[in-house]
Amino acid sequence: MVKKIVLMICMVVLAGKSVAAESQLAVETITIVTQQGQVSIEAELAKTPQEQAKGLMFRPHMPENHGMLFDFGQPKHIMMWMKNTVMPLDMVFMDKTGRVIGVIKNTQPLSLDTLSVEGDDTKAVLELNAGASDTYHITRGDKVNSTIFK
């Protein structure tokens, strides 16, 4: 039993390393303007349905000040989940102007529960390491500056 668990963990870690190493997503430096000041994040841009479906699946970790920015085009009701995502995340939901409309903190790895904020106004979601939204003081009403909001 213990061997099976160790083997499964090794498979997930190895899969995560290969996925991260093979990521061909564009990267953009975005800024988040909060009540406490500005923070810069290196964000991978997930724009296509295929990129968004893959997201951060199988990655065992993400560097500090990094994230993944999902651009859904037109605002709509967005539901996220943690399927095959092995690290906890914070999810920052934004409207078409980049204004933060909600934050979901410390998501449960591998969960199939859907995660969303109220309304049909979500254009983008920024996934960060769990705890980053508290570290950077990201709250509803803050502004994310990215090329996707122009």
N, C-alpha and C positions, 0 to 999 in steps of 0.2 A: 504494500500500500504506500509506504513512504517513498519507495523507488519510483512509483507511478507519479506521485505528486512532484517529486524533484524533476523527473523527466518532463512533465507538463510545464513546469516553471521554466526550465531550460529552453523548451521549444518556443514559449512565448517570448522570452528574452531574445533569442536568436532571430525570431521572426521580426521583432521590433527593430533590431539593429539593421536588418536587411531592408526593411521598409523605409527607415529613416535615411539610410545611405542612398537609397534609390529615388528619393523624393525629387521630382523634377518641377515642383511648384515654384512659381515666381515668389520672390521674397521682397517685401516692402517694409521700410521703416515707417511705422505709424506713431502718432503721438496721441496721448490721452490727456485731456485737460480736465483736471479735477479741482475741487475746492482747495486742495492742499498743494496744487502746483501741477506741473507737467511731467509725464513719464514717456519714454520712448520704448517701443517694443518692435522687435524683428518678427514680422508676421508672414507666414506662408499664406499665399492666397489660394483658397479653394473656390473656384468659380464654376466649374462644370459639374453636372450631376454625378459623374464618376469620381471626381476629386472629393466632392462633398460626401459621397457614400463611404469612401475610404477614410477620410478625415485623419484622425490620429490613432486609428486602430493598430494594435500590436506594438506600439512604441512604449518601451519601458520607462522612458523619462524624456523631459524636454529641458533644454538649457534655461537658466534664469533669463528674464526679459525677452522671452520668445513666446510665440503663440501661433494659432492658426485662425485666419479670418475667412469666414464663409460668406460669400457674396451671393445672395439669392435673387438679385435683380430687382424685381418689383416687390414692394412690401406685401406681406401676407402673414398668415398665422403659421409660425414655424414650430415644429416639434423635433427636438433632438433626443438622442439616446446615447448610451455608453457601451453598446454592443461591441465586444472585442477590444474595448479601450481599457488598458490595464493600469493606467495612472489616474488618480482623481484630478478633476479639473474644476475651474470656475468658468462659467459661461456668461458672457456679457452680450445682451441683446440690444441692437440699435435700430433706429428708424432710418428713413431715407436720407436724413441730413447728417447722420452720425451721432445723433443724440442718444444717450443710454436710456433705454426704456425699462430695463430690468436686469438683475444679476442673480444667477443661481450659483450658489457657492458649494464647494466641496462635494462634487457629484460622486456617486457610488460606482467604482470601476465594475465593468462587465454587466451592469444592470440593463435590463430591457425596458425599464420604466421610461415613459416619454416625459420630456422636460420642456416647458415652454413658459412664456409670459402671456398675460391676457392681451387680447386684441389681435388685429390683423395688420399691425404696423411694422413688423420686423422685416428689415431689408438685409441685415447682416448679424452674424454671431461671431464673437471673438472668444476662442477657447484659450485659457491660460492655465498655468499650473495652479492647483488648489492652493488657496491662501493668497494668491496674487492680488485679488480684488481688495482684500483687506490691507495688504502691504502698500498698495498704491492708492488706497482710499477711493476706489471707483464706486460711484453710487448713481442712482437714477438722476438724470439731468446733466450728467457730465457729457463731454464732447470728445468723440474720436475723430481724428483727422487722418484721412486716407484718400487715395485717388479714387476709390470706389464710390465716394460720396460727392464727386464733382459732376 
